[in-house]
């Protein structure tokens, strides 16, 4: 299975919905709360997001080498090759 990492804001509704999607599907994932990181780590994360073609808004979900911005269950399923 592809590695899933969710870059989120701890208070973001869409970030919480994204985490719940993966929990409900029993798909393991890592979460990194952007707003709880050091300034230096936040800068690294933003570079990674923008380098992947996302604009830097949350949630940003990395599935394998692909990125999905926002809450997009159809894209999650497509990238995970699940229904």
Protein Blocks (a to p, Z undefined) as FASTA:
>chain_A
ZZddddddfklmklmmmmmmmmmnopacddddfklpcfklmmmmmmmmmmnopahiacdd
dehjbccedjdfklmmmmnopZZ
